[in-house]
Amino acid sequence: MTNKIDLMCEKAKQAQAQAYSPYSGCEVGVCIKTTDDTYFSGCNVENASYAVTACAEVSAVTAMITAGKYDITDVMITSNKGHGFPPCGKCRQLLSEFAAPDMTIHFTDSDGQFVSLPFSDIFPHAFQPKHVGDTE
Ligand code: THU
């Protein structure tokens, strides 16, 4: 049986193959798993007006929300870069909104090592929905 990591890697790579990235050449794929074991994938979508670019995480989260799901247990990020591809700061904030307790993030770090880390390790002290209100 294919394990979770292999399955998510395969799904992320399938999404990565659809990346639209003529400007940076970075092809990125993301697969997210929700608490009910549903998987959603996405790729990055660039634009001639560079700031309009959507990261792969945005595409995957958008697919998840469209399906009415909100709780992510795992995030897998793949890319065509041998040197690793950690999630950007904006995407860490995006993912934190929908992180189930103990959400794990899987990616290749800057040393080229595949790592599976608690999300809280790479994004401590997140700005959370509770911070928007008057009291915590
Ligand atoms: N990118 C992602 O898809 N996810 C990230 O977390 C970091 C960056 C994309 C955006 C752009 O298309 C390319 O990688 C280079 O920044």
Residues whose N, C-alpha, C, O or C-beta is under 5 A from the ligand:
A	BS01	THU	S21 S24 C26 V28 N44 E46 T53 A54 C55 A56 E57 P86 P87 C88 C91
